[in-house]
Structure formats: C-alpha cells, structure tokens
Amino acid sequence: MAKLLFRMRHVPDDEAEEVRALLDQHDIDYFETFAGNWGISFPALWLKDESQFNKARDLIDEYQAQRSTRMKAEYELQKSLGQAPTMWQSFNENPWRFVAYFTLIAAVLYFSLGYFLGFL
C-alpha cells in the first residue's frame, strides 16, 4: 500500500523539482498526485514501497534543513543589499490588493470585536 511522503500544496516549483530529483537519484520509487483542475485534490508524493519510507524521509528532512539555511542566507543577502521586498514596495506594486486586504481585515475586526466593545 502507498504511504504519504511529501505534501505538495503550496510548495514552490523549484523545491518540488529538487525533491523529485533527490528521490530519483537515490532510486526511491514514488508516484505523484496532483491538485487537479480545480485545485481541490491532494497533491503529494507517495511511496510505492513502505520499506523505503525511513530512508526517503531522512533524505527529505536533510534536504529541507539545507534549503531552509540556503533560503535564509539568500534573504539576508537581499536584505543587506536593499533588494528584499518591503511592505511599501508591495503596496506600490499593487495598491488595490493592499487596500482590499486592509478593508477585509478591518471588517473582520469590526464584526468580531463590535459586540464585545459595545459599538455594534
């Protein structure tokens, strides 16, 4: 029976490719399920042979630790060079999205706290 190895929802394409390559490199037999056309299915990597689970899990854990260190270093470098995205840059790129999110947050807070604070 197949065993879930790696959830793929919200995983960047480059990370997914690197994980697939890592499993292929170590001859770990897996298959992939996709989110489907509407994005409601369960995208993941599954092991065909459960006896390979510990080896595969160790490889992925080590890879993710290295990736985390690498991504943090890249972010710190961008930050030190002044190239890291800031909230002001995000606002300038798409002010309508920023205003919509802010309005939605304000509405949720208003209706959530209005009853307790007595203004609703």
C-alpha positions in Angstrom: 0.0 0.0 0.0 1.2 3.5 -0.8 2.5 5.7 2.0 2.3 9.5 2.1 5.8 11.0 1.9 5.6 14.7 1.0 2.7 17.1 0.7 3.0 19.3 -2.4 0.3 22.0 -1.7 1.9 25.5 -1.6 5.4 24.0 -2.4 7.4 26.2 -4.9 8.1 24.5 -8.2 11.8 24.6 -7.7 11.5 22.8 -4.4 9.2 20.2 -5.9 11.7 19.5 -8.7 14.6 19.2 -6.3 12.7 16.7 -4.1 11.7 14.6 -7.2 15.4 14.7 -8.4 16.6 13.7 -4.9 14.2 10.7 -4.8 15.2 9.7 -8.3 18.9 10.0 -7.5 18.5 7.6 -4.6 16.3 5.1 -6.5 13.3 5.6 -4.4 10.1 4.5 -6.1 7.3 7.1 -5.8 4.3 8.4 -7.6 2.7 11.9 -7.5 -0.9 13.0 -7.2 -1.9 16.5 -8.4 -4.3 19.1 -7.2 -6.5 18.6 -10.3 -8.2 21.2 -12.5 -10.0 22.9 -9.6 -7.2 22.6 -7.0 -9.2 20.6 -4.6 -7.5 17.2 -4.8 -4.5 16.3 -2.6 -1.2 17.0 -4.3 1.6 14.8 -2.8 4.4 12.4 -3.3 3.6 8.8 -2.3 6.0 5.9 -1.8 5.1 2.7 -3.5 7.3 0.6 -1.2 6.8 1.4 2.5 10.1 -0.2 3.4 11.8 2.9 1.8 10.0 5.4 4.0 12.6 6.0 6.7 15.4 6.5 4.1 13.2 8.8 2.0 12.0 10.8 5.0 15.6 11.2 6.2 16.7 12.4 2.8 13.9 14.9 2.6 14.4 16.2 6.1 18.1 16.8 5.4 17.3 18.5 2.1 14.7 20.8 3.8 17.2 21.7 6.5 19.7 22.7 3.9 17.1 24.5 1.8 16.0 26.5 4.8 19.5 27.6 5.6 20.1 28.5 1.9 16.9 30.5 1.6 17.6 32.4 4.9 21.1 33.2 3.6 19.7 34.4 0.3 17.1 36.6 2.1 19.7 38.1 4.4 21.9 38.9 1.4 19.0 40.5 -0.4 18.1 42.4 2.7 21.7 43.7 3.2 21.8 44.8 -0.5 18.4 46.6 -0.1 16.7 44.2 -2.6 14.4 42.4 -0.2 10.7 43.2 -0.8 9.2 45.5 1.8 5.6 46.3 2.6 5.9 49.7 0.9 7.1 48.0 -2.3 4.2 45.5 -2.1 1.8 48.5 -1.7 3.4 50.3 -4.7 3.2 47.2 -6.9 -0.5 46.6 -6.3 -2.2 49.2 -4.1 -5.7 47.9 -4.8 -4.9 44.5 -3.4 -3.4 46.1 -0.3 -6.5 48.3 0.2 -8.8 45.3 -0.3 -6.9 43.2 2.3 -6.8 46.0 4.7 -10.5 46.6 4.3 -11.2 42.9 4.8 -9.1 42.8 7.9 -10.9 45.9 9.3 -14.3 44.4 8.6 -13.4 41.1 10.3 -12.1 43.0 13.4 -15.2 45.3 13.4 -17.6 42.4 13.4 -15.6 40.3 15.7 -15.0 42.9 18.4 -18.0 45.1 17.9 -20.3 43.1 20.1 -17.7 43.0 23.0 -16.8 46.6 22.8 -20.4 47.8 22.5 -20.3 49.7 19.2 -22.3 47.1 17.2 
